[in-house]
Amino acid sequence: MDKSKRPFIKSKRSFRRRLPPIQPGDQIDYRNISLISRFISEQGKILSRRVNRLTLKQQRLITLAIKQARILSLLPFLNNAKEFKRNESTTRTSSFRTKKK
Protein backbone atom coordinates (compact mmCIF):
# COMPACT_ATOMS: atom_id res chain seq x y z
CA MET A 1 0.00 0.00 0.00
CA ASP A 2 1.24 3.43 -0.90
CA LYS A 3 2.06 5.78 1.98
CA SER A 4 -0.09 8.56 0.57
CA LYS A 5 -3.23 6.37 0.58
CA ARG A 6 -2.97 5.23 4.21
CA PRO A 7 -5.33 7.05 6.54
CA PHE A 8 -3.69 9.27 9.09
CA ILE A 9 -4.63 8.09 12.57
CA LYS A 10 -4.08 10.49 15.41
CA SER A 11 -4.53 9.38 18.98
CA LYS A 12 -6.69 11.61 21.11
CA ARG A 13 -4.85 10.95 24.36
CA SER A 14 -1.27 11.60 25.15
CA PHE A 15 0.77 8.88 26.74
CA ARG A 16 2.42 11.15 29.28
CA ARG A 17 1.01 10.41 32.71
CA ARG A 18 0.68 13.26 35.17
CA LEU A 19 0.78 12.79 38.89
CA PRO A 20 -2.58 13.13 40.64
CA PRO A 21 -3.03 16.55 42.25
CA ILE A 22 -3.94 15.08 45.64
CA GLN A 23 -1.57 12.58 47.19
CA PRO A 24 -2.96 9.81 49.45
CA GLY A 25 -1.52 11.49 52.57
CA ASP A 26 -3.04 14.93 51.87
CA GLN A 27 -5.97 15.92 54.03
CA ILE A 28 -8.71 17.92 52.32
CA ASP A 29 -9.65 20.53 54.89
CA TYR A 30 -10.50 24.24 54.91
CA ARG A 31 -7.38 24.93 57.00
CA ASN A 32 -5.05 23.47 54.36
CA ILE A 33 -4.77 26.66 52.29
CA SER A 34 -1.73 25.52 50.29
CA LEU A 35 -3.71 22.55 48.95
CA ILE A 36 -6.95 24.44 48.37
CA SER A 37 -5.35 27.36 46.51
CA ARG A 38 -4.19 24.99 43.73
CA PHE A 39 -7.83 24.42 42.72
CA ILE A 40 -8.81 28.09 42.38
CA SER A 41 -8.37 30.11 39.18
CA GLU A 42 -6.72 33.53 39.01
CA GLN A 43 -10.12 35.22 39.24
CA GLY A 44 -11.02 33.21 42.35
CA LYS A 45 -13.31 30.68 40.68
CA ILE A 46 -13.33 27.02 41.62
CA LEU A 47 -11.86 25.01 38.75
CA SER A 48 -13.86 22.17 37.26
CA ARG A 49 -13.30 18.52 37.95
CA ARG A 50 -11.87 17.85 34.51
CA VAL A 51 -9.29 20.58 34.86
CA ASN A 52 -8.37 19.48 38.38
CA ARG A 53 -8.28 15.78 37.44
CA LEU A 54 -10.05 14.84 40.67
CA THR A 55 -12.56 12.15 41.51
CA LEU A 56 -16.14 13.15 42.21
CA LYS A 57 -15.71 12.67 45.95
CA GLN A 58 -12.49 14.70 46.02
CA GLN A 59 -14.07 17.53 44.02
CA ARG A 60 -17.01 17.72 46.44
CA LEU A 61 -14.66 17.85 49.42
CA ILE A 62 -12.49 20.52 47.76
CA THR A 63 -15.57 22.62 46.94
CA LEU A 64 -16.84 22.44 50.52
CA ALA A 65 -13.39 23.27 51.90
CA ILE A 66 -13.06 26.30 49.58
CA LYS A 67 -16.50 27.59 50.54
CA GLN A 68 -15.76 27.18 54.26
CA ALA A 69 -12.41 28.94 53.90
CA ARG A 70 -14.11 31.83 52.06
CA ILE A 71 -16.75 32.20 54.77
CA LEU A 72 -14.09 32.21 57.48
CA SER A 73 -12.15 34.77 55.37
CA LEU A 74 -9.12 32.54 54.91
CA LEU A 75 -9.56 32.90 51.13
CA PRO A 76 -10.96 35.87 49.21
CA PHE A 77 -14.21 35.55 47.27
CA LEU A 78 -12.73 37.61 44.44
CA ASN A 79 -9.11 37.49 43.49
CA ASN A 80 -9.22 40.46 41.14
CA ALA A 81 -7.18 43.45 42.35
CA LYS A 82 -9.04 45.86 40.03
CA GLU A 83 -12.27 45.36 41.98
CA PHE A 84 -10.78 46.75 45.17
CA LYS A 85 -9.02 49.76 43.65
CA ARG A 86 -10.81 53.00 44.25
CA ASN A 87 -10.35 55.91 41.89
CA GLU A 88 -10.34 59.47 43.21
CA SER A 89 -12.56 60.56 40.33
CA THR A 90 -15.35 58.27 41.48
CA THR A 91 -15.52 59.61 45.04
CA ARG A 92 -18.56 61.69 45.80
CA THR A 93 -18.79 64.78 47.90
CA SER A 94 -21.85 66.09 49.66
CA SER A 95 -21.42 69.61 48.25
CA PHE A 96 -22.77 68.54 44.84
CA ARG A 97 -26.00 67.23 46.27
CA THR A 98 -28.84 69.67 46.61
CA LYS A 99 -32.04 69.19 48.52
CA LYS A 100 -35.31 69.74 46.74
CA LYS A 101 -38.03 71.58 48.68
PyMOL commands that set and color helices and strands:
alter all, ss='L'
color gray80, all
select helices_A, chain A and resi 3-5+33-39+49-52+56-71+81-84+88-90+94-96
alter helices_A, ss='H'
color red, helices_A
deselect
rebuild
show_as cartoon
